[in-house]
Amino acid sequence: MNTVEHLDRGALNRDELAALVARDIPRGSFVNLGIGQPTMVADHLQAGSGVVLHTENGMLGMGPAAHGDDIDPDLINAGKIPVTELPGASYFHHADSFAMMRGGHLDVCVLGAFQVSARGDLANWHTGAPDAIPAVGGAMDLATGAKQVFVMMTLFAKDGTPKLVPECTYPLTGLACVSRLYTDQAVFHIGPDGITVAETYGTTAHDLASRLDVPLRTLPE
């Protein structure tokens, strides 16, 4: 497999990015979707994929977001968004839910981030700004307990600074835990050998290398 550069289009929008993450979740996985943008992944999982969604407020078998008459105010995900339940869904105590997260029972978690470092360190709960509200939730438990950590974020902040960095400058959530980074401009695989560009959208791997202060590798042709 070689690095694929999608140059006939622009960067991914949020919905397209969620669909890309859903595509890469292995069939039959037990998966936690973090609050915010990662919850959109639930809307793109294929029927029959066998993927079982866990939400840390105590549910297995979560379905896509609820709309209209399907909304039940008592049936929400960890981000307080109304959701649906799939056949076989179950509910449990908050402590049991965190035991699943910490005990290595989840195959994949999908989280947002402020920064990801070149070795896969994750910073997603506090910018360190004096007026910022910290919001760690269960992210530390997920980052250390899930077998794979996928991150969704924009590649650059609003001021143009990269969010994929040599070292995180924000408080850390987990060390060397991120295995895949999905951004609006590229998909990166992160491991002991460094960062590999798997796909690009509206740009090239060469252009990204000139804008990021981290070494990038491409997949061989």
Backbone torsions as a table, in degrees:
resi	resn	phi	psi	omega
1	MET	NA	131.6	178.2
2	ASN	-108.1	166.2	176.4
3	THR	-65.1	129.2	-178.2
4	VAL	-102.2	123.9	178.4
5	GLU	-107.8	112.8	179.4
6	HIS	-90.1	93.4	-174.4
7	LEU	-99.4	-2.1	-179.2
8	ASP	-92.4	18.2	-177.0
9	ARG	-155.8	175.3	177.3
10	GLY	-94.8	-162.3	178.7
11	ALA	-67.8	160.0	179.1
12	LEU	-72.7	142.4	168.9
13	ASN	-87.9	176.2	-173.4
14	ARG	-61.5	-39.2	-178.8
15	ASP	-68.1	-41.8	178.3
16	GLU	-64.9	-37.5	179.2
17	LEU	-65.5	-41.5	177.8
18	ALA	-62.4	-39.5	178.9
19	ALA	-64.5	-35.6	-179.9
20	LEU	-66.2	-42.7	178.5
21	VAL	-64.2	-43.7	179.8
22	ALA	-59.2	-37.9	179.7
23	ARG	-59.6	-35.3	-171.8
24	ASP	-93.6	-1.5	177.5
25	ILE	-78.8	121.5	-177.5
26	PRO	-59.5	145.1	178.6
27	ARG	-58.0	141.8	175.5
28	GLY	78.0	7.5	-177.4
29	SER	-76.5	152.7	168.2
30	PHE	-98.1	123.3	-165.7
31	VAL	-134.3	137.9	170.7
32	ASN	-109.0	131.9	176.6
33	LEU	-105.9	120.3	179.5
34	GLY	-65.3	168.0	-178.0
35	ILE	-70.7	159.7	-179.8
36	GLY	85.2	-139.3	-174.0
37	GLN	-56.3	-38.0	-179.9
38	PRO	-57.4	-26.7	-179.6
39	THR	-63.2	-21.8	179.5
40	MET	-66.1	-19.8	-179.8
41	VAL	-61.0	-33.5	-178.2
42	ALA	-58.4	-30.4	-177.6
43	ASP	-76.5	-7.5	-175.0
44	HIS	-118.2	2.7	177.2
45	LEU	-72.9	135.1	-177.4
46	GLN	-74.2	137.8	174.3
47	ALA	-59.2	135.4	-179.5
48	GLY	87.3	3.7	179.2
49	SER	-71.7	-20.7	-178.5
50	GLY	77.2	3.9	178.6
51	VAL	-72.3	129.4	179.2
52	VAL	-108.6	119.7	-177.8
53	LEU	-91.3	132.7	177.4
54	HIS	-108.6	136.1	171.2
55	THR	-122.1	136.4	-166.4
56	GLU	-68.4	-13.8	175.5
57	ASN	-79.7	5.5	166.6
58	GLY	113.6	50.1	-178.8
59	MET	-150.3	138.2	167.8
60	LEU	-116.9	139.9	-179.5
61	GLY	94.0	26.1	177.5
62	MET	-67.1	140.5	177.5
63	GLY	-103.0	-165.6	178.8
64	PRO	-65.2	171.3	177.5
65	ALA	-58.1	145.8	179.8
66	ALA	-91.1	144.0	178.5
67	HIS	-135.5	153.1	173.2
68	GLY	56.9	-129.5	-176.4
69	ASP	-69.3	-12.9	179.6
70	ASP	-79.5	-8.7	-177.0
71	ILE	-73.4	124.5	173.3
72	ASP	-118.4	115.5	-175.5
73	PRO	-61.1	-17.4	177.9
74	ASP	-89.7	-5.6	-176.7
75	LEU	-113.5	92.3	-176.3
76	ILE	-132.2	160.3	174.4
77	ASN	-91.5	-173.6	-176.1
78	ALA	-65.1	-20.0	177.1
79	GLY	-92.5	11.1	179.3
80	LYS	65.9	24.6	176.9
81	ILE	-93.5	130.6	177.0
82	PRO	-59.3	132.6	-179.4
83	VAL	-130.8	171.5	175.7
84	THR	-104.2	167.9	174.0
85	GLU	-117.3	146.7	178.5
86	LEU	-98.6	160.5	177.9
87	PRO	-53.3	132.8	-179.3
88	GLY	90.9	1.8	-179.4
89	ALA	-60.4	149.7	-180.0
90	SER	-138.1	159.3	-177.5
91	TYR	-127.0	151.6	-176.0
92	PHE	-156.7	170.4	-179.0
93	HIS	-65.3	149.9	-179.6
94	HIS	-57.0	-39.0	-179.9
95	ALA	-64.4	-38.9	177.5
96	ASP	-65.3	-37.0	179.5
97	SER	-62.3	-44.5	179.4
98	PHE	-71.0	-27.7	174.5
99	ALA	-65.2	-36.7	175.2
100	MET	-62.6	-42.8	-177.5
101	MET	-67.3	-46.6	-175.3
102	ARG	-78.3	-21.8	-173.3
103	GLY	-88.8	7.9	177.5
104	GLY	77.3	25.5	-177.1
105	HIS	-93.7	-5.5	177.7
106	LEU	-101.0	134.0	-179.3
107	ASP	-78.1	-39.3	-175.5
108	VAL	-141.9	141.6	163.1
109	CYS	-124.8	147.5	-180.0
110	VAL	-119.0	120.2	-174.7
111	LEU	-127.4	156.8	168.6
112	GLY	-87.2	173.2	-178.1
113	ALA	-157.4	152.1	168.0
114	PHE	-87.0	-38.5	179.6
115	GLN	-150.1	150.0	168.6
116	VAL	-130.9	135.0	-178.0
117	SER	-91.9	170.6	-177.4
118	ALA	-62.4	-24.4	178.6
119	ARG	-100.6	8.7	175.0
120	GLY	93.1	12.7	172.8
121	ASP	-66.3	146.9	-175.8
122	LEU	-119.7	132.5	173.0
123	ALA	-127.1	110.3	-175.0
124	ASN	-143.1	13.0	-175.1
125	TRP	-120.7	-13.1	-177.4
126	HIS	-161.5	135.7	176.6
127	THR	-86.9	-8.7	-177.6
128	GLY	83.3	-6.5	179.3
129	ALA	-67.9	142.0	-175.9
130	PRO	-58.1	-33.0	-177.1
131	ASP	-96.3	3.4	-178.7
132	ALA	-78.4	145.5	179.5
133	ILE	-96.2	115.3	179.5
134	PRO	-67.1	143.1	-176.7
135	ALA	-146.0	71.7	-174.4
136	VAL	-78.3	-35.3	-179.5
137	GLY	52.8	-134.8	178.9
138	GLY	-99.8	15.3	-173.0
139	ALA	-60.9	-39.9	-179.4
140	MET	-65.1	-38.8	178.4
141	ASP	-65.1	-41.7	179.9
142	LEU	-68.9	-42.8	-175.6
143	ALA	-63.3	-33.5	-178.4
144	THR	-95.3	-20.6	-174.4
145	GLY	-98.3	-29.1	-178.1
146	ALA	-74.4	148.5	-178.4
147	LYS	-70.3	-32.6	175.5
148	GLN	-135.3	139.5	177.0
149	VAL	-115.8	115.7	173.6
150	PHE	-100.4	139.5	178.0
151	VAL	-119.3	137.5	173.7
152	MET	-115.3	130.3	176.0
153	MET	-167.9	168.5	168.8
154	THR	-75.7	149.9	-176.9
155	LEU	-75.4	-27.6	-179.0
156	PHE	-127.0	144.7	175.8
157	ALA	-72.8	172.9	-178.1
158	LYS	-60.8	-27.8	178.7
159	ASP	-88.2	6.0	176.1
160	GLY	89.9	-2.8	179.8
161	THR	-77.3	141.9	-178.9
162	PRO	-66.9	146.7	174.7
163	LYS	-102.6	-9.9	168.5
164	LEU	-96.6	110.5	-165.2
165	VAL	-129.3	160.6	177.2
166	PRO	-60.7	-46.0	178.0
167	GLU	-138.7	137.7	178.0
168	CYS	-68.2	138.1	175.0
169	THR	-101.6	-11.7	176.8
170	TYR	-91.3	161.6	177.4
171	PRO	-56.8	138.5	-173.9
172	LEU	-83.3	149.3	172.6
173	THR	-99.0	-41.3	-179.3
174	GLY	-155.9	154.5	-178.8
175	LEU	-100.7	131.4	173.5
176	ALA	45.3	43.7	-174.8
177	CYS	-105.2	-22.0	-174.5
178	VAL	-80.8	125.5	178.2
179	SER	-103.7	-28.0	178.1
180	ARG	-138.8	139.2	179.3
181	LEU	-122.2	117.7	179.8
182	TYR	-105.9	120.0	179.7
183	THR	-127.1	172.1	179.8
184	ASP	-66.1	-20.5	-175.8
185	GLN	-111.5	-17.4	-178.5
186	ALA	-168.1	159.3	172.3
187	VAL	-110.4	129.7	-178.1
188	PHE	-119.4	140.6	169.7
189	HIS	-103.2	130.5	-176.5
190	ILE	-119.5	130.5	-179.4
191	GLY	-157.0	-171.9	-178.6
192	PRO	-59.0	-25.5	-179.4
193	ASP	-87.2	-0.4	178.4
194	GLY	114.8	-156.0	-174.9
195	ILE	-107.5	127.3	177.8
196	THR	-115.8	131.3	176.8
197	VAL	-83.5	117.5	-179.3
198	ALA	-91.1	-41.7	-178.9
199	GLU	-147.4	150.4	171.5
200	THR	-126.7	156.9	-179.2
201	TYR	-133.8	111.5	179.5
202	GLY	74.5	11.3	178.7
203	THR	-155.4	176.6	178.8
204	THR	-115.2	161.0	176.8
205	ALA	-62.3	-35.0	178.9
206	HIS	-63.8	-44.1	179.4
207	ASP	-64.2	-41.0	179.4
208	LEU	-63.8	-38.8	179.7
209	ALA	-61.4	-30.9	-179.8
210	SER	-78.2	-15.7	-177.4
211	ARG	-104.9	-11.8	-177.5
212	LEU	-111.9	143.8	-178.4
213	ASP	-96.4	38.2	177.6
214	VAL	-134.1	147.7	177.5
215	PRO	-69.6	134.1	179.3
216	LEU	-119.2	140.5	173.9
217	ARG	-115.1	155.3	173.9
218	THR	-114.7	157.9	177.6
219	LEU	-74.6	140.8	-177.9
220	PRO	-67.3	149.6	178.0
221	GLU	-77.3	NA	NA
